[in-house]
Amino acid sequence: MRAESAAQEGAGFTLLEVLVAFVIAALAMGVLFEGAIEGLGAVHLADRSAEALSLAQSHLAAVGHGIAVRTQTQHGEDGHGFSWSLSLRPLQSAPLIQNGGDPLHPVRETLFEVLVSETWAGPHGTRGVTLRTRSTAIAAPVS
């Protein structure tokens, strides 16, 4: 009988072994939870960035179609925490040569730099996207 009771006593885990196992499991769960939270934050940032890019593309598409191609700066709110700014500045201008045109008052073509920015407040400060392109405009001769 003594041999059976000695074998039964060594068959289980001690309280210390169980506590160590729980601590290891808790640490592993904490690391997994932190990774999941960071992943969700990255997904949210990607979603906001895609929305900002879409809004900026909309403002860029309006240049020359509702927004005149001339030196100007505009800004406003798009809602849902997004703000936009649009800037057009001339880079270069050259006369256009036309047959029968007035050489003293030539028609000029101007190259403009167009910048559109969308910004929003994030948990780690202000975030934003900026689109940059160029556009041309033809100015009528000044008489």
Secondary structure, 3 states (H helix, E strand, C coil): CHHHHHHHHCCCCCHHHHHHHHHHHHHHHHHHHHHHHHHHHHHHHHHHHHHHHHHHHHHHHCECCCECCCCEEEEEEEECCEEEEEEEEEEEEEECCCCCCCCCCCCEEEEEEEEEEEEEEECCEEEEEEEEEEEEEEECCCC
